[in-house]
Amino acid sequence: MIRVQRIKCGNGNCYVVSKGDSGILVDTGKKEYLDTVIEACKPYKIKLIVLTHAHFDHAENAVALSEILGAPIAMHKDDVNLIESNNNQSMLTKSFLGKVVLFASFIEFSKRKMNSFTPSVFLKDGDDLMEYGIAAKVIGLPGHTKGSIGIDVDEKDLIVGDALMNIFYPTVSLLYNDEKAMLDSARKITELGERAIYFGHGKPVKNRVWVKIH
């Protein structure tokens, strides 16, 4: 049986997806929560670290955890420029709540500098993670960032990173590099059908119609 374990890291989440004692780690959290993530990973042999995207609150511990867990780092190639600086891809918003989150994000983007790394594995839409012991596929979900991805676990659980958000309430991403791509990704998630949606921020909910059809 495949299990998705949420690791709460402040207002963000990481996940261990496991089957027996084998697992993959999805996202790595901020440096303040490194010990929290390490503790959650201890029962498992982590075979891969997947980054849903390369913003610091999802990727800041990638280098440390790769060394500690002996696991390669995987992500989409279109987010590699964010490793050097999270300001390398523009962020836009329309809503008031989005502007609040964007202001806080800009401050953090400027203050934080992640340890540089070169991913060992580049993932794209449709890639199968079975070789790492987990029945899961990569779902391309660009929009929040150019290289945002999700992990569809056994066609039951979908880890979406920040392609959707549940900071204040479940919704499409409040921040985006490309609004059209973000909305298209939200529609793609809806079309996957019955899933538990696991967010980068907030509690999981059932899949639903994320973008109203006018």
N, C-alpha and C positions, 0 to 999 in steps of 0.2 A: 504493500500500500504506500502510495506517495503522500507525503505530508508537507504542507506549507506552514512554516513557523515564522510568525511576525516578530521581529526584533525592534522594539521601540527605542528610538534614539532621539530623545527630545521630541521635537515636532515632526521628525522624519522617521522613516522605516527602512530596515533592511530585512531580507528574508533568507532563511535556510530552506531549501527544497530538498527533501531527503527521501530515500528509500532504504530501509534498513540502516546500516551505519555509513552509507555513501551519501554524499550531498553536493549541491552547488550553492554558492552564496550569491545572492542577487543584491547588488549595491553594498556600500561599505560604510556609509555614514561619515559624520564629522569627526575630527581627531579627538574631540572631547569624549566620544563614545567608543573609542577603540577597545577598551577592556570589556565593555558590554558585548560587543560583537564577538570578540575572542571567546568569551565565556559561552556564548550561545553555540559556537562552532565546535567546542571541545568534544561533544559526543560523536562527532562525525569525521570521516575522511573527506575533506572538501576537495573536490577534483577540479573545480573551475570557479573563478570569480567573474560574474557577469555584471557589467555596468549598464543600466538602462539608458544612461546618458552621463556626460562627464562634468556636470556641475559639482562643485566641491562638496555639497551636502550629501551627495551620492557616491563620490569618488575619492574623497580626501584620504581615506585609509587604505586605498587600493595597494600602494607599494608595501606598506607595513604588513598588511594581511597576506599579501602574496608571499612575502618572505617567511612569515610565521607559519602559515598553513601549507606552504609548499605547493601553491596552486597558481596556474597561469591566469592572467587577466584577459578578459574578452570584452569587446565592445564593437560598435559600428565605426567604420573608418571616417564617416562624416563628422564625428565629434572629436577627432584627434586634436584639432586646433584649440579646443577648450582646455586641454591639459596644461598648456603654457599659460593661458589666461581665460577665465570665464567670460571676460569682456570681448572675446574674439568673435562671438556671435551676438547680434543685437537681440534685445528683449523688448517686446511691445505688450501693451494691454489696453483695454477700453474701460473696464469697470472700475468703480471706486475701490473695491476691495483689492483688485488687481494692482492698482496704483500703490496701495499700502504695501503689498508684498513686493512689488517691483522696487520701491524705494529702499526697503530693508535689504533686498537682494543686491542692489547696486553697491551698497555700503560694504557688504560682505565680499562681493566679487573683487572689490578693490583692495580689501585688507588681506584676503586669503591667497596664498600661493601654494599650490599642491606640489609635492615632490614629483619631479618629472619621471615619466615611464613610457615605454613603448609596449603597447599591447602585444601579447603572444598570439592571440586569436582575434581575427576580425569576423564579426557575425553580420549576417544579412537576413532579410525576410525569407522565411521558409527553412532556414537551417535547423537541423535536427540535433538535439543534445543527448541522444541515446548513448553515444560513445562515452559520455561522462556518467552513465548509470541512471539517468533520469529520463523518463518519457515526457519530453517537452520540446516545443518548437519555438523558434524566434519569430516574432511578429514585428514587422517594420511599422513604427508609429511616429514618423517625423512630424514636426510642427513646433513642439515645445523647443526642441533643438533640431538641427538638421539630421542628426544621427540617433534620435530617440528610438528605442526598441522596447518591446514587451516580451514576456515569457509566458507561453500558453502551456500550462502544466496538465498533461493528460486530458486535454479538452474539457477540463472542469474548473480550473483556477487560472486566472490571468493576472500576472503582475505587470502593471502598466507604467511604473515609474511616475513621471509627471505628465504623461499624455492625458491623464485625467487627474483631478485633485479632489481631496476631501478635507481641506484645511478648515473651511467654515461650514461647508455643506458639499455633497457630491455634485460635481459639475465638470465641464470641460476645463482644460488647463487655463488658469487665470493669466498666465504669461506665455508668450509664444514668440518664436523667431519668424514663423510664417503662419498667419492665421488660417489661410485656406487649407494648408497641409494639416494643421492641428485639427480643424473641423472634419476633414476627410478621415483622419485617423480615428476620431471619436465615432464616426459613422461605421468605420471598419470594425471597431470593437463591438458596437451594437450588433452588427451582422454575424458575429461569431456565435451569437445565441446564448444559451444558458451557461453562465460562468459566475463564479465568485470573483469580484474585482478587488485586487489588492493594490492599494495606492502607495506612492512614495511618501505621501503625507495624509494621515487620517486612517480611520477604521475601514475594514472591508465592507462592501455592499454587494448586492446582486446586480448583474448586468441589466441595463435598461436602454431606453432610447435617450442618447446623450445630446443629440442635435435635433431640434424640432424641424419637421418638413413643412415649409410654408406653401 
